[in-house]
Amino acid sequence: MINGNVALGVLVFYPFVGALIAYALGTKKEAARDYLADFIVVSEFVVAFALLLTNGGSNGTEEAYCFELMKICGMGLHFTMEGFRLVYSTVASFMWMMATILSKEYCKHHAHINRYYLFLLATLGATMGVFLAADLFTMFIFFEIMSLTSYVWVAQEETPHALKAAATYLAVAMIGGLVMLMGIFLLYYEFGGVLAIEELLAASSAYEKSPMILYAAGTCLLVGFGAKAGAFPLHIWLPKAHPVAPAPASALLSGILTKTGVFGILIVSCKLFLGDAKWGGFILGIGVLTMFGGAFLAVLSIDLKRTLACSSMSQIGFILIGIGMQGLLGTENMLAVHGTMLHMVNHSLIKLVLFLAAGVIYMNAHALGLNEIRGFGRKKPLLKIIFLTGALAISGIPLFGGYISKTLLHESIVEYGGGMLLKAVEIVFLVSGGMTLAYMTKLFVAIFVETNADVSKQAAYDSMGIYMNKESGIALTVSALVLFVWGISPHALMGRAAALGESFMNALSEQGAGEAVAYFSLTNLKGALVSIVIGIAIYFLVIRKLLMRQGAYLDRLPKWLDMENLLYRPLLLGFLPTVCGIASRICDSAVDTVVVVLRKTLYRDSPLPYERREGSAFTEVAGKIMNALQICRNRLWGKKNPTHKDFVHMIAFGAEELRESFMIIQRSLSFGLLMFGIGLALTLIYIILL
């Protein structure tokens, strides 16, 4: 049974149907498949954008803004629409549209393109299912579908590095999903079957048992969602998956799929633990480690897409700081709510621009190392402006979107105060912002300012006339233009989008942050200026002095500093199997020992007056008669050649063989009768039809 607004169902299931049609069409006509894929993502964006324009003010509780498929997967699938979901459905569909348009040129000479389009569109439907899910059960189903379909993106090239990275990605996603499911089960049990996202806040407020049970459930959910978001210490897939995945897929992995994890963390933090200072402090700590760790790895990286992947980890840390500050600020969380919302959108749009630009570079240079692609963009002004737009935005430069959201996050830290601990968080925040500027400057200078050490390669780069077709150029230009217009409209666009997220994140301040914060006041510009100065210092004193030698970028990251090989693989493949194996053997031996002792003592079998050894009463009587006749024979006329056969056993064994033979015959007869019945039925049908 179907209830509600069908448009929501279209957003979720239309891409799945389109994926199957595109795959079937691609086996015959590849060009037609490409145009069909473009049509699917464009129409998906049109529907999402239309819903945003017409229903942006909905609170998501009316039936007109819900969609249900009853009796599916037992509990049914439920979807809903409100401000936050509308914004991210629109952002996701826009990014998919641009990434799909670029995919046509990017994948032109690649293998398994049909498979790529199948899972590209299927992942769109799964992602929409996550963002529009009205309950945790529906969200979990589409979350797992999304993990499986996006796995193919990482493994697309089927190189050893790609397959290993895909295995890591899938392992993190599946383990995280199972832990998440444990949390959902626990909440389902404790809340009496309540899994609707909008009912979690009331259920948690009325919960009277130990809060540790809720913390346990919340931690399980955090593991699953944090793994997808790329939060420390579950970030291990990010630096490995992005370099091997196709650039359009990397843009979606970084810009959208990580946000599904953040979306889940928001549900836990804003619905289960709203205003909980302990939980907020915990998320804040994870955010600080993720933010600084990602920026540190990005500074050391000399691979374009790996640097952008580590940057994604760092920016997720900024977002987690906003979520943590919401918990700490309690009833005055408006600044943190707006900062979180806007930095999520900013990061999505920024990574779309940067990864698509990286895709254009890889299409032509067939390399991603900074020493190999050095000087590629010196004479490519359009690509230079596009990349610079993303670089300035993510670095928090005033007049660009990243500055607005980082200012709000910074102000939320300052507003809370909190003594030396929060002062240290503020310092790490500013330093991480400076590191962002430093590694983005490194990328921009290497690609668009410096010249390649190989003169012939530089000449080839400079002589490139057309380095991307019109469709790819439109995709990059529109993406950069949207990012630029979005950034210079802090009140007209960004403020409205932030306001749409207030209801979902339960903003509690009476006054809106967009009006309360003077973004370009001297105080706020001072914070940005501090990060800029730190970034310049890191670039010239660390990157140019310590991470370069004779004009070449050096890979200073220790090979052993890999948490997957250093911690997770030894733990999951070595330590745990060994410990569990030893424990199992000890328990097995102990249980066997206890069973034997009990059988010999308390539970000793009571001797029956007579227990037949084998066979039936008939075979036993017949055997005993034959044994008696054998004894008579041996005593009377067989003294010279006596026989000593056990006829009781022989007759019992013969009877058992005869029984088994009859069973075989019966089974064969049954099979024959079955075949005869089928044949007779077919004959009768044939006669009737004639």
Residue, then its C-alpha position, 0 to 999 in steps of 0.5 A: m500500500i502506498n501513501g503520501n507525496v509520490a514526489l518523495g518516492v520518485l526521488v528515491f526509486y526513480p534512479f534505481v529504475g533508471a539505472l536498470i534501464a540505462y544498463a540494459l540500453g548500454t549493452k546496445k547503444e553506449a551513447a544513448r545510455d550516456y544521454l539517458a543517464d544525463f536525463i535521469v540526473v537532470s530530472e532528479f534535480v528538477v524534482a528536488f529543486a521544485l520541492l525545495l522552492t514549493n515546500g521549503g517552509s514545511n515542518g515535515t509532519e503533514e501527510a502531504y510531505c510524507f511517503e510510505l510503502m507499507k509491508i515492505c521489509g516487514m516494517g514498511l519504508h517511510f520517508t519524510m520531507e522538511g527543511f534540512r532534508l530538502v536542502y540536502s536532497t537538492v545539493a545531492s541531486f545537483m552534485w550528481m547531475m554535474a558529476t554524471i555530465l563529466s563522467k561521459e568524457y572522463c570514462k570514455h576510454h575506461a573499461h566497465i563503463n556500463r557497470y559504472y553508470l549502473f551503480l552511479l545511478a543506484t547510489l543516487g537512489a540509495t543516498m536519497g533514501v538515507f536523507l529522506a528516511a523518516d525512521l532509523f529502520t528505513m535509513f539503515i536499509f538504504f544506508e547499507i544499499m548505498s555502501l554496497t553500490s558505492y563500493v563498486w566506485v572504489a573498485q571500478e579500475e580493478t587495479p591491485h590498489a583499487l581492489k585493496a582500497a575497495a576491500t578496506y572501504l567495504a570492511v569499514a562500511m559493513i562493520g560500521g553497519l553491523v554496529m549501527l544495527m546493534g544500536i538500532f536494536l537497543l533503541y527499539y527495545e528500550f523505546g518500545g518500538v519507537l524508531a521514527i526520527e522525529e519521535l526519538l527526542a520525546a522518547s529519550s526525554a521520557y526515558e527513565k532507565s539508566p542513561m548508560i543504556l542510551y549512551a551505549a546505543g548512541t555510541c553504536l550508532l556513532v560508530g556506524f555513522g562515523a565510519k561513513a563520515g570519515a571521522f577519526p579513528l574510522h577515517i582509514w578508507l578516505p585517503k585510500a578510496h579517493p585516489v583510486a576511484p574515478a574523479p566524479a565518484s570521488a566528488l560524490l564520495s567526499g561531498i555527499l556520502t560522507k554527509t550521510g554519515v554526518f546526517g546520522i550523527l546529527i540524528v543521534s546528537c540532536k534527537l537522542f542527546l539534545g543539549d547533553a554536554k557530555w555527549g557534546g564534549f565527546i563529539l567535540g573531541i572526535g571533531v578536533l582529532t579529525m580536523f587536525g589529523g586530516a589537515f596534517l595528512a593533507v599537508l604531507s600528501i603529494d598526491l592531488k586526490r589524496t590531498l583532497a581526501c585528507s582535506s575532506m577528513s579535516q572539513i568533516g572535523f570542522i562539522l563535528i566541532g559544530i555538532g559538539m558545540q550544539g551539545l555544549l551550548g544547550t539552549e543557545n545553540m543557534l550559532a553552532v546550528h547555522g555553522t554546522m548546516l552551512h559548512m556541510v553545504n559549503h564542503s559539498l559544493i567545494k569538493l564538487v568543484l575541486f574533484l571535478a577539476a582534479g578529474v580534468i587534470y587526470m584525464n589529460a595528464h594521466a597522473l595525480g602526483l604533484n611532481e608529475i602534474r606540476g605546471f599543468g594549468r599554467k596556460k589554462p585560465l578557465l581551469k585555474i579560476i575554477f580551481l581557485t574558487g574552490a581553494l579560496a572557499i575551503s581556505g576560509i578567505p573572506l567573500f567566499g562561503g567557507y569563511i561564513s561557516k567557519t566564522l559561525l563555528h569559531e564564534s560558537i566556540v568563543e561564545y561558550g568560553g569554557g576556560m583553557l580546554l575550549k581555548a585550546v580547541e580554538i587554537v587548534f581550530l585556527v591552526s587547522g584553518g591555517m593548514t587548510l590554506a597551506y595545503m591548498t596553496k601548495l596544490f594551486v602553486a604546483i599545478f598552476v604557477e610552477t613549471n614542470a622539471d621535465v621540459s618536454k612534459q611542460a611543453a606538452y601541457d602548455s600546447m594543449g588546446i582543448y583539454m575538456n569538451k563543452e559538456s565538461g566545461i559547463a559542468l565545472t563552470v556552473s559548479a564554480l559559479v554556484l559556489f561563488v554566488w552562494g559564498i557572496s550571498p551570506h544572508a540572501l542564500m546562506g542564511r535562508a538555507a541555515a534557517l531551514g536546518e533549524s527545525f531538524m537540529n532543534a535550534l533553541s536560540e530565539q534570535g537567528a544567527g544570520e542577523a546576530v553575526a556581523y560576518f565582516s566585522l573587525t572581530n570576525l575578520k581578525g579570526a580569519l586573518v589569524s588563520i591566513v597568517i598561520g597558513i602562510a607561515i606553514y606554507f613557506l616554513v614547512i612545505r617549501k623548506l621541509l617538504m621540498r628538495q631541489g624543487a621537488y615535493l617529498d613524501r615525508l609521511p612515514k609508511w608505517l603510520d597507517m592505522e589500517n596496517l598498524l592497528y586494524r588489520p593486526l587486531l581483526l585478522g590476528f589478535l582477535p581470532t587468536v584470543c577468541g580461538i583460545a577462549s573457544r577451545i578452553c570453553d569447549s574443553a571445560v564444557d566437555t569435562v563438565v558433561v562427562v563428570l555429570r554423566k558419571t555422577l549426577y546424571r548417570d544413565s539408569p540401567l534399564p532392566y533390558e536394553r536391546r543392543e541392536g535390531s528388533a525383537f523379531t531379529e533378536v529371537a530369530g538370531k538367538i534361535m540360530n545361535a542355539l542351533q549353531i551350538c547343537r551343531n558344534r556339539l553333535w556333528g560339527k566338533k571338527n569344524p565348529t562355527h562361531k557366528d553371531f546370528v543376532h548381529m547378522i540377522a539384525f544387520g541384514a534386516e537393516e540393509l533390507r529396510e534401507s533397500f525398501m526405502i530406496i525403492q519407495r523413494s524411487l517409486s514416489f519420484g516415478l509417480l510424481m513424474f507420471g502425475i506431472g506428465l499426465a497433468l500436462t497431457l490433460i492440459y494439452i488435450i483441453l487446449l486442443 
